[in-house]
Amino acid sequence: MNNSLKILLFTVLSVSILTSCNRQNKIKQETKEQGQDILRGKINVLVDETVYPILKEQVDVFQSSYSDAAIQLMARPEIKAVNALLGDSSGVIILTRKLTAQEGAYFKKRNIVPKEYQIGSDAVALINNIADSDTSITLSNVKSLLNGEQKGKLKVVFDNANSSTLRFLKSYLSLDKIDATAISGLQNNEEVIKYVSENKGTIGIVGYNWILEIAQKKSQLSNKIRTLSVENSQGDKKDGLFYKPSQSNLSLGLYPFIRPIYVLNYQPNLGLGLGFSSFLTGDRGQRIILKAGLLPATMPGREIIIREENSLN
């Protein structure tokens, strides 16, 4: 290799390194000017309303550990949460899916590469009134309830038309469309649970973590509703048996309506969103998910301390 080529390669390499360093320094400077770093500052975090309870607990623990951090959770139905993200209401969002290519194009044009992490798994749960006789439901019955074939037999209620639970079931059951006259939308998961607790002959569609939430709070609603067992006749572990959503059934893949929970960070800087994402995927955040009764993305480690007892002579 002649000297001229060596000098050229060295120059190109030096310019690349300098450009990269300048870019990183610029990001750090912008973050500093905003009064924010990975454990300090203020940030809005959009969250799918159906998984709000588990994220509220995560935020409470995070803020108690890092007093200079202020996280404002903005609970929205899935579609409205995504629209708010695209409207720059926040750079961080918690969803049960990743953005579509069409939705992500907005950030691609701005050269923002998302930091996407799965933090755990939730489920879509079906509930009825404790006074009703049914304790289980087949997948074909769920499908016929949503496409209107059983219209008038049972009333199906869910949070609203922008919900992730309805979108999930439509995709899972390969429904071309859902009969809008066969279902009724309310405002949120809490209202769905309350409605079902007060009305026989109804089936509610909710996020499983809301069931865990009312049980943890020892709400009287827990005694007035029943979580239905759902037939497992689709997917890799189909056996035709019926399973309720539970941590073990989510872990074994036996309950059919399992869905992931993602934290999607579209912040262009190294801000508080990155610190919160790291907390959610770290040992403490995963333990909170495990303790709540959901399935963490990674099983937290267990520390076993072995003490040597003094032997008696």
N, C-alpha and C positions, 0 to 999 in steps of 0.2 A: 504494500500500500504506500503510495507516494505521500510526501509531506503535505501537498495541497489538499488531498482528500482527507487526510487526518485532521487538518485544521478545519475543514468544512464540517466534518462530523462532530468535532468538538464544539464548534460554534452553535450548530443546530441543537445539540444536547444541552448546552448551557442556556440557550434561549428558552427551551422547553421547561427546564427546571425553574428558571427565573419566572416564567409566566405562571407556572403552577403555584409557586410560592406567593406571588403577588395576588393570585386569585384567592388562596387560602387566607392571606392577611387581610384582604378586602372583606371577606365573609366574616372573619373574626372582628374586624373593626366595626362593621355594620351591626353585628350582634351586640357589641359593647355599647355602641351609641344608643341602641334601643333599650339599654338597661337590662339586658337579658343574657343568660348563659344557660347551660344545660340543667342547672339546679336553682336558678334564680330568675325572677321576672314574673310577668303575667301572660297568660295565654288562654284563648278560647278553644275548647275541644268539642267538636260535634260528635254526637253519639246516637246511634240507632236506638230509638226509644224502647225497643223490645229487649235490649240488653243493658238498660240503664242501671238497674240495681247493683250489679257486680262492678260496674265502672264507678258508681258513686262511692262504694266501699274502697276501691283502689285509690281514688282521689283523696279521700279522708285520711288514709294511712300515709300517702305520699306527702301531703301538706303538713301532717303532724311531724314528719321526719325532717322536712326541709321548709323551715319557717319563712324563707325568703321567696318561696314559690307560691303563686296563686293561679289555680286552674279553675276556669269557669266551664262547667259542663253545659252543653246546649243540646238537650234531648229533642230529637225530631223523628218523624217517620222516615224510613229509609230514603225515599225519593226526595223529600224536602231537605234532608240532611246533605245529600249529594249536591242538590241545587245550591244550598248555602255554601258548600265547599267551593263550587265553581264560581260563586259570587264573591269569593274572597272574604267570607265571614270568619274563616279559620283556615289554618294550614294543616290541621290534624283532625282525623276523623276515625271513629270506631264503627266498623260495619261487619256484617256477617257474609260479606263477599268483597272481592276486589273491584275496582272501577272497570267498566267496560273500555274497550279501545276507543270508542267514541267519546266517552266521558274523560278519559285520560289524555285525549289529544290536546285539550286546553293547556295542560301542564307541559306536554311535549313541545309545544310551540314556544314555551318560555324556557326551554332547556332545563326543566326541573325534573330530576330523576327521583321517583318516590322511594321512600324507605318503608318496605312492607313487612310486617311480622305477624304471624299467627300467635295469639296469646292464649287461646283455649278453644273449647267446643261447648256449645249450648245445644238446645234442641227446640223444636216446635212441639208444643204440648196441646193435646185436645182434652178438654174438661167438660163435665156435665154436672147437673145438680145431684147431690147425694141421695135425693129421694127417687131419682130415676133408677130403673132396674138394670140398664146396660152398664157393664164394667169393661167392655172391650169393643173394638171396632176393626173391621177389615179395611184393607187399602181400597178395595173396590167400592165399599160404602162411603169412604171419605171422598173418593172421586165422584161418585154419583150425587153426593150432597153438594159438591161445589159446582157441578155442571147442570144442576137443576133437575135431575132425574127423580129425586126424592122430595121435590118441592112440596111443602105443606105437612110433611111427616115430622120433621124436626126443624127448629130454627137455628141457623148457624150465625154466630156473632164473632166479630173480630175487631181489631182496633180501628183501622181505617184503610181506604183504598190505596194509600201510599206505603202500606206496610210491607216489611220484609218477610213476615210469616206467610202472607198470602202469595207473594212472589215465589217463595221457596216451594210451597205445596204445588203451585201451578207447574213449576219446572220439574219437581220430583215425580209428579204423577203424569207428566207429559200431556197436560191439558192445553188445548188450543186457546180456550178462553174460559173464564169463570162467569157463570150466570149471575149477573148483578142483582136479579130479582130473587135469587135463592139465598142470599146472604145479607147481613146487616152490619154496617160499620158504626162503631162508637167513636170514642176519642182517644183512648189509650188502653193498655193491657189491664191496668187497675180497674177501669170501668167494666171491661169484659168479665173479669173475675167476679165483680160485685153483681153484675147483671145475671150471670149464670147461677150465682148463689141464691138469687131471689126468684128464679123462674125455672120451673120444670120444663122438660121437653126442649131444652136448648143445648147446643154444643158450642163451646168457646174455643177459639184459636189464640194461643198466647205463647210468649217466650217462656221456656222452662224455668229460667232464673227468676221470673216473677212468682212462680209457685214456691220456689225455695225461699224467696223473700218474705212472703206472708207467713210461711211456716216458721221462719226464724223469728219473726216479730210476734209469733203466737197469736196471730189475728184470728178472730172468730170465723172469718171467711174460710179458713182451712177446714173447718168442720162441716161446711155447707157445700163443698164441691168435691168432686172425685176426678183424679187424673186417669184417663182411659188408657188401657193397654192397647197397643197397636200391633196389627199383624206384621210379622217380618217375612214377606214373601217376595222381596225384591232386593237385588244387590248380591254381593259376594257371600254373605252369611245368611241367606234366606233359609228358613226351616219350617215356615208355616205356623210357628208358635207366636204367642202374643207377649209383648214386653212393654213395661212402663218406662218412661225416661228416668234414669238414675245414673249416678256416677259410674257404677260398674257396667251397666248396659251400654253407656256411651263409650267406655273404654274398650269393651269387647265388640262394639259395632253391632249389637243385637237390636237396639231400638232404631227403627228406620229413619226417623226425621231428625238426624244429627246435622248440625251446621257449624262451620268454623266461626271464630271471632277474630277479626284482624284489626290491628292499629296501622293506619296508613298515614305516613308523615310526608306532607308536601311542602314543608317549610324550606325555603331556599337557603336558610342559614343554620348554624349549629346552635339552635336555641333550646328553649325549655321543652319543646316537643320531643326532641331527641332524648333528653333526660327522662321524661315521663315514659317514653317508649321502652327505654332500657329498664326502667323500674318494672313495667308490666311483664316483660319477658324474663326478668331476673328472678332470683330465688324467692324474694319476698312477695313479688307480685303473683308468682305461680302458686305460692302457698295460700294466698288469699283466695284464688280460684279453687284450689283443692278443698280448702276448708268450707267454702260456700256450697260445695256439692256438685260443682261443674267439673269438667275435665281439663286440666292444664295442658298446654302444648308440650311442656317438658316436665317430667315428674321431679319435684324438688328433692334434693338429697337429704339423707338422714344422718345425723351425727351420732355416733355411738361412742360414748366415753367409757373406757375400761380402766378401772382402778385396781391396783394391786393391794390386796389386803395384807397387813402385816401377819406373818405366820407366827403362831404361838409355839415356843420351844418348850 
